């Protein structure tokens, strides 16, 4: 792969984000912070959001140039659309609630089916399965991964850095050029998203990146690698499930707040420390599996 296909997306993103931030500020289109979130985040209200629009569009342009797999292109486009609708519904309503949960979930299922339809295999973890089971499995994984990244997107830079630590080892393992292009654009975004963030990726970015990660695994039959490269996303999701389940069953909370990054935040950890530790853990687990295979 020519280096220009990594340098140009990075530079175009670097130029585009300040323009987008200024445009959003001009029209006062910013993020509304969820009321149930930590009080520490109230100052973030009004920060320009839906920054995923930029890295998705630039990634798609260069993906088309290098003729990237259709399923990977669609994962960014379709789930980016869901997130975009959700982000701007939130802005229009002037609160943190965009699409209703069932609306988002229905769109995720429909778009997952579209993405899966471009797969020509019927194997899961190396075992041949029926078309029905294959579809059900990947609908669950793609939808779950998109929501997992979305749940992780609660601190400046967290979702972006953890996602890079997930996809980058896989990109080198499978020698995938398109994922490196997406990484380049997300790295540019993180220059503006790392604390104190001047822009958020919004659901536009988080849903798209999660779907891309899962679709990548589907394309390369990398189900096992996906599990090891997504440890933090899995932990974040499980923390929410455990918290809700515990409260409903015994009226007690396991964590100070879920997802688990808020638990550590309320323990007194700085955002930068949480981002660094979570990213390091995710990267080490991801690389350990790859090195073990070698």
C-alpha positions in Angstrom: 0.0 0.0 0.0 1.3 3.4 -0.9 2.1 5.7 2.0 0.2 8.5 0.3 -3.1 6.6 1.0 -2.4 7.0 4.7 -0.9 10.5 4.7 -3.6 12.1 2.6 -6.6 10.9 4.7 -4.8 12.0 7.8 -4.0 15.5 6.4 -7.5 16.0 4.9 -9.0 15.1 8.3 -6.6 17.4 10.0 -7.8 20.3 7.8 -11.4 19.3 7.9 -12.0 19.0 11.7 -11.3 22.6 12.6 -13.6 23.8 9.8 -16.3 21.4 11.1 -15.8 22.5 14.7 -16.1 26.2 13.7 -19.3 25.5 11.7 -20.9 23.6 14.6 -20.0 26.4 17.0 -21.4 29.0 14.6 -24.8 27.4 14.5 -24.6 26.3 18.2 -24.9 22.6 17.4 -23.4 20.8 20.3 -23.6 17.7 22.5 -26.1 17.4 25.3 -24.8 15.4 28.3 -27.0 12.7 29.7 -28.4 13.6 33.1 -27.5 10.3 34.6 -23.8 10.8 33.8 -21.3 12.1 36.3 -21.6 15.8 37.3 -17.9 16.1 36.3 -19.1 16.1 32.6 -21.5 19.0 32.8 -18.9 21.4 31.4 -18.9 19.3 28.1 -22.4 20.4 27.2 -22.3 22.3 23.9 -19.2 20.7 22.6 -19.5 20.1 18.8 -20.6 16.5 18.2 -21.1 14.0 15.3 -17.4 14.4 14.3 -17.6 10.8 13.0 -19.0 12.4 9.8 -15.6 13.7 8.8 -13.5 10.5 9.3 -16.3 8.3 7.8 -16.6 10.5 4.6 -12.8 10.7 4.1 -12.4 7.0 4.8 -15.1 6.1 2.3 -13.6 8.3 -0.4 -10.2 6.6 -0.1 -11.8 3.2 0.4 -13.5 3.6 -3.0 -10.2 4.6 -4.5 -8.4 1.5 -3.3 -11.5 -0.7 -4.0 -12.1 -1.7 -0.4 -14.4 -4.6 0.4 -18.1 -3.6 0.0 -19.1 -5.0 3.4 -16.5 -2.8 5.2 -17.5 0.3 3.3 -21.2 -0.4 4.1 -20.5 -0.9 7.8 -19.2 2.7 8.0 -21.9 4.2 5.8 -25.0 2.4 7.2 -24.1 2.6 10.9 -22.8 6.1 10.4 -26.3 7.0 9.1 -27.9 5.5 12.2 -25.6 7.5 14.4 -26.1 10.7 12.4 -29.9 10.5 12.7 -29.5 9.8 16.4 -27.0 12.7 17.0 -29.1 15.3 15.2 -32.3 14.1 16.7 -30.6 14.8 20.1 -29.6 18.2 19.0 -33.0 19.0 17.6 -34.7 17.9 20.9 -32.1 19.8 22.9 -31.4 16.7 25.2 -29.2 13.6 25.2 -32.0 11.4 23.9 -32.0 10.9 20.1 -33.6 7.9 18.5 -35.8 5.7 20.7 -34.0 2.4 21.6 -36.3 0.2 19.5 -35.8 2.5 16.5 -32.0 2.3 16.7 -32.1 -1.4 17.3 -34.4 -2.1 14.4 -32.1 -0.1 12.0 -29.1 -1.9 13.4 -30.6 -5.3 12.6 -31.7 -4.2 9.1 -28.4 -2.7 8.2 -26.5 -5.7 9.7 -28.5 -8.0 7.3 -27.5 -5.8 4.4 -23.8 -6.1 5.4 -23.9 -9.8 6.0 -25.5 -10.4 2.6 -22.2 -9.6 1.0 -20.4 -12.4 2.8 -19.8 -15.6 0.8 -19.1 -18.0 3.6 -21.1 -19.9 6.2 -18.5 -20.7 8.9 -18.3 -19.5 12.5 -15.2 -20.3 14.5 -14.2 -22.6 11.7 -17.4 -24.7 11.8 -19.8 -24.7 8.9 -23.3 -23.6 9.9 -26.6 -22.9 8.2 -27.3 -19.6 6.5 -29.9 -18.8 9.3 -27.5 -19.4 12.1 -24.7 -17.4 10.3 -27.0 -14.4 9.9 -28.3 -14.5 13.5 -24.7 -14.8 14.8 -23.4 -11.8 12.8 -26.5 -9.7 13.4 -25.8 -10.2 17.1 -22.0 -9.5 16.8 -22.3 -6.4 14.5 -25.1 -4.9 16.5 -23.4 -5.7 19.8 -20.0 -4.3 18.7 -21.6 -1.1 17.5 -23.3 -0.6 20.8 -20.2 -1.6 22.8 -18.1 1.1 21.2 -21.0 3.5 21.8 -21.1 2.6 25.5 -17.3 3.1 25.7 -17.5 6.6 24.2 -18.0 8.3 27.5 -14.6 10.0 28.2 -12.5 12.2 25.9 -10.5 10.0 23.6 -11.5 6.7 25.2 -13.5 5.0 22.4 -11.1 6.2 19.7 -7.9 5.0 21.4 -9.4 1.7 22.5 -10.8 1.2 19.0 -7.4 1.8 17.4 -5.8 -0.6 19.9 -8.4 -3.2 18.7 -8.2 -2.7 14.9 -4.5 -1.9 14.4 -3.1 -5.4 15.3 -5.8 -7.0 13.1 -5.0 -4.7 10.3 -1.3 -5.8 10.3 -2.2 -9.4 10.9 -4.5 -9.5 7.8 -2.6 -6.9 5.8 -5.8 -4.8 5.3 -5.2 -1.5 3.7 -8.6 0.0 4.2 -8.6 -0.4 8.0 -5.3 1.5 8.1 -6.9 4.4 6.2 -9.7 4.5 8.8 -7.1 4.4 11.6 -5.3 7.4 10.0 -8.5 9.5 9.9 -9.4 8.5 13.5 -5.9 9.4 14.7 -6.5 12.8 13.2 -9.8 13.1 15.0 -8.2 12.1 18.3 -5.9 15.2 18.1 -9.1 17.2 18.7 -10.9 14.7 20.9 -8.3 13.9 23.5 -9.0 15.8 26.8 -10.0 18.5 26.7 -12.1 17.5 23.7 -13.1 20.2 21.2 -15.2 17.7 19.3 -17.0 14.4 20.0 -17.4 11.6 17.5 -21.0 11.1 18.6 -23.1 8.1 17.8 -22.2 8.8 14.1 -18.7 7.7 14.8 -19.0 5.2 17.6 -21.7 3.1 15.9 -19.8 3.1 12.7 -16.5 2.1 14.2 -18.1 -0.7 16.2 -19.8 -2.1 13.1 -16.6 -1.8 11.1 -14.7 -3.8 13.7 -17.2 -6.6 13.6 -17.6 -6.5 9.8 -13.8 -6.7 9.6 -13.9 -9.9 11.7 -16.7 -11.3 9.5 -14.8 -10.6 6.3 -11.6 -12.3 7.5 -13.3 -15.1 9.4 -11.6 -13.7 12.5 -14.2 -14.4 15.2 -11.5 -15.5 17.8 -9.3 -12.6 17.0 -12.3 -10.2 17.5 -12.9 -11.5 21.0 -9.2 -10.9 22.0 -9.0 -7.6 20.3 -12.2 -6.2 21.9 -11.6 -7.0 25.6 -12.3 -3.5 26.9 -15.4 -3.1 24.7 -16.7 -6.5 26.1 -15.9 -5.5 29.7 -17.7 -2.1 29.2 -20.8 -3.9 27.9 -20.8 -6.5 30.6 -20.4 -3.8 33.3 -23.7 -2.3 32.1 -25.5 -5.7 32.0 -24.3 -6.6 35.5 -25.2 -3.2 36.9 -28.7 -3.3 35.5 -29.2 -6.9 36.4 -28.0 -6.5 39.9 -30.2 -3.5 40.6 -33.3 -5.2 39.2 -32.7 -8.4 41.1 -31.4 -7.3 44.5 -31.7 -3.5 44.4 -27.9 -3.1 44.8 -25.3 -1.7 42.4 -22.0 -3.5 41.7 -20.3 -0.4 40.5 -20.5 3.3 41.5 -21.7 3.9 37.9 -21.8 2.0 34.7 -20.2 1.7 32.1 -17.2 0.8 34.2 -15.1 3.8 33.0 -17.4 6.0 35.1 -16.8 3.7 38.1 -13.1 4.5 38.0 -13.8 8.1 37.3 -15.8 8.4 40.5 -13.0 6.6 42.3 -10.9 9.6 41.5 -9.0 8.5 38.4 -8.3 11.2 35.9 -9.8 10.8 32.4 -6.3 10.6 30.9 -5.4 7.8 33.2 -8.5 5.8 32.4 -8.0 6.2 28.7 -4.3 5.2 29.0 -4.9 2.2 31.2 -7.9 0.9 29.2 -6.1 1.3 25.9 -2.9 -0.4 27.2 -4.9 -3.4 28.6 -6.8 -3.8 25.3 -3.7 -3.6 23.2 -1.7 -6.0 25.4 -4.5 -8.6 25.2 -4.9 -8.2 21.5 -1.2 -8.4 20.8 -0.7 -11.4 23.1 -3.1 -13.5 21.1 -1.5 -12.5 17.8 2.0 -13.3 19.1 0.8 -16.6 20.5 -0.4 -17.5 17.0 3.0 -16.8 15.6 
